[in-house]
């Protein structure tokens, strides 16, 4: 169980997890990025007012960091009241700015992969309507800026082997997440 406090500043929030601190960036469209790596560039996002910690969140953009923190805690605590971990992040508004139609389709289908299951790059390409685009799916997964919300760790090679995971910890983190979801 995670006990460290959620940290909020400007358009960023930090969320403790068993794999390290996750860094989130926000704008009025929703969650812009979620990664174990802190932002490396200045964040040029329109500021949003954040609610003080401890208050019940309102149904607006200011409550998104608190919603994300609750979702991450439930995900890593293996909350059994949620039958499918993929549903945990459905309530989080995400910023799709800069995505191509192809990337949007791939990410939408990736979000549908049940927790604890995997799909190959080719299967995801087919689901997104481009059966011959498995390499493009791999590139799209490598550009995923919303780790866990878009569960790219559930996408594997054609032979079922774990392939590229750009998050902190690489394939060890991918293996950890898949094992966690299988419990």
C-alpha positions as CSV (number, residue, x, y, z in Angstrom):
1,X,0.0,0.0,0.0
2,X,1.3,3.4,-0.9
3,X,1.4,5.9,2.0
4,X,3.5,8.8,0.7
5,X,1.5,12.0,0.0
6,X,0.5,13.2,-3.4
7,X,2.5,16.2,-4.4
8,X,1.0,18.9,-6.5
9,X,2.6,21.9,-8.2
10,X,1.4,24.0,-11.2
11,X,0.4,21.6,-13.9
12,X,2.3,18.7,-12.5
13,X,1.6,16.1,-9.9
14,X,3.8,13.3,-8.4
15,X,2.4,10.0,-7.4
16,X,4.4,7.4,-5.4
17,X,4.2,3.8,-6.8
18,X,6.2,0.6,-6.0
19,X,8.2,1.3,-9.2
20,X,9.1,4.8,-8.2
21,X,7.5,8.3,-8.4
22,X,5.1,8.8,-11.4
23,X,5.1,12.3,-12.8
24,X,1.9,13.6,-14.3
25,X,1.3,16.8,-16.4
26,X,-2.1,18.3,-16.9
27,X,-3.9,20.8,-19.0
28,X,-7.6,21.7,-19.4
29,X,-8.1,18.8,-21.8
30,X,-7.0,16.4,-19.1
31,X,-4.0,14.2,-18.4
32,X,-1.2,15.1,-20.9
33,X,1.5,12.8,-19.7
34,X,2.1,10.1,-17.0
35,X,5.6,8.6,-16.7
36,X,8.2,7.5,-14.2
37,X,10.5,10.0,-15.7
38,X,10.2,13.7,-14.7
39,X,9.4,16.1,-17.5
40,X,12.6,17.0,-19.4
41,X,11.3,20.1,-21.1
42,X,9.6,23.2,-19.7
43,X,5.9,22.5,-19.5
44,X,4.0,25.0,-21.7
45,X,0.5,24.0,-20.6
46,X,-2.3,26.4,-19.6
47,X,-2.4,26.5,-15.8
48,X,-5.3,25.0,-13.9
49,X,-6.3,25.7,-10.3
50,X,-5.8,22.7,-8.1
51,X,-8.0,22.0,-5.1
52,X,-6.3,21.7,-1.7
53,X,-5.5,18.1,-0.7
54,X,-8.2,16.5,1.5
55,X,-11.2,18.1,-0.1
56,X,-13.6,16.0,-2.1
57,X,-12.9,16.6,-5.8
58,X,-15.3,18.5,-7.9
59,X,-16.2,17.2,-11.4
60,X,-13.7,19.5,-13.2
61,X,-10.1,19.6,-14.4
62,X,-8.9,20.7,-11.0
63,X,-9.8,17.3,-9.5
64,X,-7.9,15.2,-12.0
65,X,-4.7,14.8,-10.0
66,X,-6.6,13.5,-7.1
67,X,-8.6,11.1,-9.3
68,X,-5.4,9.8,-10.8
69,X,-3.8,9.4,-7.4
70,X,-6.8,7.3,-6.2
71,X,-6.7,5.2,-9.4
72,X,-3.0,4.5,-9.0
73,X,-3.4,3.5,-5.4
74,X,-6.1,1.1,-6.3
75,X,-4.1,-0.3,-9.2
76,X,-1.0,-1.0,-7.2
77,X,-2.9,-2.2,-4.1
78,X,-4.6,-4.8,-6.3
79,X,-8.1,-3.5,-5.4
80,X,-10.3,-6.6,-5.9
81,X,-13.5,-4.5,-5.8
82,X,-12.6,-3.6,-9.4
83,X,-13.0,-6.7,-11.6
84,X,-10.8,-5.4,-14.4
85,X,-7.9,-3.0,-13.6
86,X,-8.3,-1.4,-17.1
87,X,-11.5,0.2,-15.8
88,X,-9.7,2.1,-13.1
89,X,-8.4,4.7,-15.5
90,X,-11.6,5.1,-17.6
91,X,-12.7,8.1,-15.4
92,X,-9.5,10.0,-16.2
93,X,-9.8,12.6,-19.0
94,X,-6.9,12.5,-21.3
95,X,-5.4,15.0,-23.7
96,X,-5.1,13.6,-27.2
97,X,-3.5,16.7,-28.6
98,X,-0.9,15.8,-31.3
99,X,-2.1,12.3,-32.0
100,X,-2.7,11.2,-35.5
101,X,-5.9,9.3,-36.3
102,X,-3.9,6.1,-36.4
103,X,-2.3,6.7,-33.0
104,X,-5.7,7.5,-31.6
105,X,-7.2,4.2,-32.9
106,X,-4.2,2.2,-31.6
107,X,-4.3,3.8,-28.1
108,X,-8.1,3.3,-27.9
109,X,-7.7,-0.4,-28.7
110,X,-4.7,-0.7,-26.4
111,X,-6.9,0.6,-23.5
112,X,-9.4,-2.2,-24.2
113,X,-6.8,-5.0,-23.5
114,X,-7.9,-6.6,-20.3
115,X,-5.6,-6.4,-17.3
116,X,-3.4,-9.5,-17.0
117,X,-3.7,-10.3,-20.8
118,X,-1.5,-9.4,-23.6
119,X,-1.8,-8.7,-27.4
120,X,0.8,-8.7,-30.0
121,X,1.7,-5.7,-32.0
122,X,0.1,-7.3,-35.1
123,X,-3.1,-8.1,-33.2
124,X,-3.3,-4.5,-32.0
125,X,-2.6,-3.3,-35.6
126,X,-5.5,-5.5,-36.8
127,X,-7.8,-4.2,-34.1
128,X,-7.0,-0.6,-35.1
129,X,-7.9,-1.4,-38.7
130,X,-4.4,-1.6,-40.1
131,X,-3.4,-5.3,-40.1
132,X,-0.1,-4.7,-41.8
133,X,1.1,-1.9,-39.5
134,X,2.6,-3.8,-36.6
135,X,5.9,-1.8,-36.8
136,X,3.9,1.5,-36.8
137,X,2.1,0.1,-33.7
138,X,5.5,-0.5,-32.1
139,X,6.4,3.1,-32.8
140,X,3.1,4.3,-31.4
141,X,3.6,2.3,-28.2
142,X,7.2,3.8,-27.9
143,X,5.7,7.3,-28.1
144,X,3.0,6.5,-25.4
145,X,3.1,9.4,-23.0
146,X,0.3,8.0,-20.8
147,X,1.8,4.9,-19.1
148,X,-0.7,2.6,-17.3
149,X,-3.6,4.8,-18.6
150,X,-2.7,3.5,-22.1
151,X,-1.3,0.1,-21.0
152,X,1.5,-0.4,-23.6
153,X,3.0,-2.9,-21.2
154,X,0.3,-5.4,-22.3
155,X,1.7,-5.4,-25.9
156,X,4.2,-8.1,-26.7
157,X,6.2,-9.5,-29.6
158,X,4.7,-11.9,-32.2
159,X,6.1,-14.9,-30.3
160,X,4.7,-13.6,-27.0
161,X,8.0,-12.4,-25.7
162,X,8.4,-9.1,-23.9
163,X,9.6,-6.4,-26.2
164,X,10.6,-2.8,-25.7
165,X,9.3,-0.9,-22.7
166,X,10.7,2.6,-22.5
167,X,9.6,3.2,-18.9
168,X,12.0,3.3,-16.0
169,X,13.1,-0.3,-15.3
170,X,12.5,-1.4,-18.9
171,X,11.4,-5.0,-19.3
172,X,11.7,-5.7,-15.6
173,X,9.0,-3.0,-15.0
174,X,6.9,-4.5,-17.8
175,X,7.2,-8.0,-16.2
176,X,6.3,-6.5,-12.8
177,X,3.1,-4.8,-14.1
178,X,2.0,-8.0,-16.0
179,X,2.6,-10.1,-12.9
180,X,0.7,-7.6,-10.7
181,X,-2.2,-7.7,-13.1
182,X,-2.3,-11.5,-13.1
183,X,-2.9,-11.7,-9.3
